[in-house]
Amino acid sequence: MLKSRIIPCLDVKDGRVVKGTNFASLRDVGDPVELAKRYCDEGADELVYLDISATVEGRKTFLDTLERTADSIFLPLTVGGGIRVVDDIRRLLGAGADKVSLNTAAVANPDFISEASGRFGCQCVVIAIDVKKGTDGITNCELRITNESKSEISNLKSQIASGYEVVTHAGRRPTGIDALSWAREAERRGAGEILLTSMDADGTKNGYDLEITSLISGEVGVPVIASGGAGKPEHLFDALTTGGADAVLVAGILHFGTYTVASLRDYLRGRGIKVRSAS
């Protein structure tokens, strides 16, 4: 049985780590390199870096930060944010990333997943799926994720009853795409992992959305990382057991000193979850 992973997430904007609620109301947290070192020392399994800078200058700053981080720690780094073409992936891997996280560009052009997986390997490709509960119905956006027959498209439409819609552009844009259908399609096209974030739960500290986590975990064969809503160790346990996740993403409860990676790992081990031993 594979060991469950604890993965701190650093949202980086203009060279600083920030944290918000429901993808908004960002607060400055600190220096990304210093935080990365801290979480490495505490026993994190991996790190996720998300570039949320909106400018070219911000991207240059992010690449510099990524290089300094990769030189300072010895953990797998998954990097996402603003990746649109294969050259973006190559640039990030060259700066020290081990994996890339694709979101908006993959929804707009699902062939991008196949291309990235074909060039760099599926182990390098993480598909980030941001979801929001509730939907106004499937739109023509769903036609982007399948070239199958009209009857199969009709079947996808009926699956919107799962009640979770994919959102893009940092949660600002609904797509009309059913989250479960998109997860299956992403796996089919070569995704090596799925990073599933509930926009509704993000930053609330009320726990992960176990409904959509368990739904997707039960339907795909690739690892699923639960994200959004961790407020206490019990939430991590619930995501890994009831939710069926293979890993948990954590941010605010670490950034603001409520818990450490070590304390979370010890709690999970105490409840029978197989986690990596302390270094």
C-alpha positions in Angstrom: 0.0 0.0 0.0 1.4 3.4 -1.0 2.0 5.9 1.8 -0.3 8.9 2.1 1.4 12.3 1.3 1.2 15.6 3.1 1.9 18.4 0.5 2.2 22.0 1.6 1.0 24.5 -1.1 2.6 27.9 -1.7 0.6 30.4 -3.7 3.2 32.8 -4.9 2.5 36.4 -6.1 5.2 38.9 -6.9 7.8 36.9 -4.9 5.7 36.4 -1.8 3.5 33.6 -0.5 -0.2 34.7 -0.1 -3.3 32.9 1.3 -6.9 33.7 0.8 -10.4 32.4 1.2 -12.5 31.1 -1.7 -9.6 32.2 -4.0 -10.0 35.8 -2.8 -9.0 38.2 0.0 -5.3 37.4 -0.2 -3.0 37.9 2.8 0.8 38.1 2.8 2.3 35.0 4.5 6.0 35.3 3.9 9.0 34.4 1.8 8.5 31.3 -0.3 12.1 30.0 0.0 12.0 30.3 3.7 8.7 28.6 4.0 9.8 25.8 1.6 12.8 25.1 3.7 10.7 25.0 6.9 8.3 22.5 5.4 11.1 20.4 4.1 12.7 20.3 7.5 9.4 19.4 9.1 9.0 16.3 6.8 6.8 17.4 3.9 6.5 14.8 1.2 6.3 17.2 -1.7 5.6 20.9 -2.3 3.2 22.6 -4.7 4.1 26.0 -6.0 1.3 28.0 -7.8 2.2 31.1 -9.6 -0.7 33.5 -9.3 1.2 36.6 -10.6 -0.6 38.3 -13.4 2.3 40.1 -15.2 5.3 39.2 -17.2 7.5 40.7 -14.5 5.7 38.6 -11.9 6.5 35.5 -13.9 10.2 36.4 -14.0 10.2 36.8 -10.3 8.5 33.5 -9.9 11.0 31.7 -12.0 13.8 33.2 -9.9 12.0 32.1 -6.7 11.6 28.6 -8.1 15.2 28.3 -8.9 16.3 29.4 -5.5 13.8 27.1 -3.9 14.9 24.1 -5.9 18.5 24.8 -4.9 17.6 24.9 -1.3 15.4 21.8 -0.7 15.3 18.2 -1.7 11.6 17.6 -2.3 9.6 17.0 -5.4 8.2 20.3 -6.7 5.0 20.6 -8.6 4.6 24.0 -10.2 1.4 25.5 -11.8 -0.1 28.8 -12.9 -0.1 30.4 -16.3 1.2 27.3 -18.2 -0.2 27.6 -21.7 2.3 25.9 -24.1 5.0 23.2 -24.1 7.8 25.7 -23.8 6.3 26.9 -20.5 6.6 23.4 -19.2 10.2 23.1 -20.4 11.1 26.4 -18.8 9.7 25.4 -15.4 11.3 22.0 -15.5 14.6 23.7 -16.3 14.1 26.0 -13.3 13.8 23.1 -10.9 10.2 21.8 -11.1 9.7 18.0 -11.1 6.0 18.1 -12.2 3.7 20.7 -13.7 0.1 21.4 -12.8 -2.2 22.3 -15.8 -5.6 23.9 -15.3 -7.2 26.5 -17.5 -5.1 25.8 -20.6 -6.0 22.1 -20.4 -9.7 22.9 -20.2 -9.4 25.2 -23.2 -7.4 22.7 -25.2 -7.5 19.1 -23.8 -5.0 18.0 -26.5 -2.5 19.9 -24.4 -2.6 17.2 -21.8 -1.8 14.5 -24.4 1.0 16.6 -25.8 2.6 17.3 -22.4 2.3 13.7 -21.3 3.7 12.5 -24.6 6.7 14.8 -24.4 7.5 14.7 -20.7 5.8 11.6 -19.4 2.5 11.2 -17.5 4.4 11.2 -14.2 5.2 14.9 -14.9 1.6 16.0 -15.6 -0.8 16.9 -12.8 -4.2 18.2 -13.8 -5.6 20.7 -11.4 -9.4 20.7 -11.2 -11.1 23.5 -9.4 -14.7 22.8 -8.7 -17.7 24.6 -7.4 -20.9 22.9 -6.2 -24.0 23.6 -8.1 -24.5 24.3 -11.8 -26.7 26.0 -14.3 -26.3 23.2 -16.7 -23.9 22.0 -19.3 -22.8 24.4 -22.0 -21.0 24.0 -25.3 -17.8 24.1 -23.4 -18.2 20.4 -22.8 -17.7 19.8 -26.5 -14.1 20.8 -26.0 -13.4 17.8 -23.8 -14.7 15.1 -26.1 -14.8 14.2 -29.8 -17.2 11.3 -29.2 -20.6 10.8 -30.7 -23.6 13.0 -29.9 -25.2 10.2 -27.9 -22.1 10.0 -25.6 -22.2 13.8 -25.3 -25.8 13.5 -24.1 -24.6 11.0 -21.5 -22.0 13.5 -20.3 -24.8 16.1 -19.9 -26.8 13.8 -17.7 -23.8 13.3 -15.4 -24.0 17.0 -14.4 -26.3 15.6 -11.7 -23.1 15.0 -9.8 -23.5 18.7 -8.9 -20.0 19.9 -9.3 -18.8 22.2 -12.1 -15.3 22.9 -13.2 -14.3 26.5 -12.9 -11.2 28.2 -14.3 -9.3 31.5 -14.2 -8.8 31.2 -10.4 -12.4 30.3 -9.8 -13.8 33.3 -11.6 -15.1 31.6 -14.7 -17.7 28.7 -14.8 -17.2 26.2 -17.7 -20.4 24.1 -17.7 -18.1 21.1 -17.5 -19.0 18.3 -15.1 -16.1 17.7 -12.7 -16.3 13.9 -12.8 -16.5 13.8 -16.6 -13.5 16.1 -16.8 -11.5 14.0 -14.4 -12.1 10.8 -16.5 -11.2 12.7 -19.6 -8.0 14.1 -18.1 -6.9 10.6 -17.0 -7.6 9.2 -20.5 -5.5 11.9 -22.1 -2.5 11.1 -19.9 -2.8 12.9 -16.6 -0.6 11.3 -14.0 -2.3 12.9 -11.0 -5.4 15.0 -10.2 -5.2 18.0 -7.9 -8.8 18.5 -6.8 -9.7 21.8 -5.2 -13.1 22.8 -3.8 -13.5 26.5 -4.4 -16.4 26.5 -1.8 -14.2 25.0 0.9 -10.9 26.8 0.1 -9.6 28.7 3.1 -12.7 28.1 5.2 -11.0 25.5 7.6 -14.2 23.6 7.6 -12.8 20.5 6.0 -12.3 19.1 2.5 -15.3 18.5 0.3 -15.5 14.7 0.9 -18.4 14.2 -1.6 -16.6 15.2 -4.7 -13.3 13.9 -3.4 -14.7 10.4 -2.9 -16.6 10.6 -6.2 -13.5 11.3 -8.3 -11.2 9.1 -6.2 -13.5 6.2 -6.8 -13.7 6.7 -10.6 -10.1 7.3 -11.7 -7.1 5.2 -11.5 -4.5 7.9 -10.9 -3.7 9.5 -7.5 -6.0 12.2 -6.3 -4.8 15.1 -4.1 -7.5 16.6 -2.0 -7.3 20.4 -1.6 -9.3 23.2 0.0 -10.6 23.5 3.5 -8.2 21.9 5.9 -8.6 23.3 9.3 -7.4 20.6 11.7 -5.8 17.1 11.5 -9.1 15.3 11.5 -9.9 16.9 8.1 -6.8 15.3 6.6 -7.7 11.9 8.1 -11.3 12.3 6.6 -10.0 13.1 3.2 -7.6 10.1 3.1 -10.2 7.7 4.4 -13.8 8.8 3.7 -12.6 10.8 0.7 -10.3 8.2 -0.7 -7.6 10.7 -1.5 -4.0 9.6 -2.0 -2.6 12.9 -0.7 -3.7 16.1 1.1 -2.8 19.6 0.2 -2.4 22.0 3.1 -1.7 25.7 3.3 -3.2 28.1 5.8 -3.0 25.8 8.9 0.8 25.6 8.2 1.5 29.2 7.1 -0.1 30.7 10.1 1.5 28.3 12.6 -1.6 26.4 13.7 0.1 23.1 13.0 3.4 21.8 11.6 3.9 19.1 9.0 5.4 17.0 11.7 2.4 17.3 14.0 0.0 16.4 11.2 2.1 13.4 10.2 2.2 12.2 13.8 -1.5 12.6 14.1 -2.2 10.6 11.0 0.2 7.8 12.0 -1.5 7.6 15.3 -4.8 6.9 13.6 -3.3 4.2 11.5 -2.6 6.1 8.3 0.6 5.0 6.6 2.8 8.1 6.1 6.5 8.6 5.6 8.7 8.3 8.6 10.4 11.4 9.9 13.8 12.0 8.4 
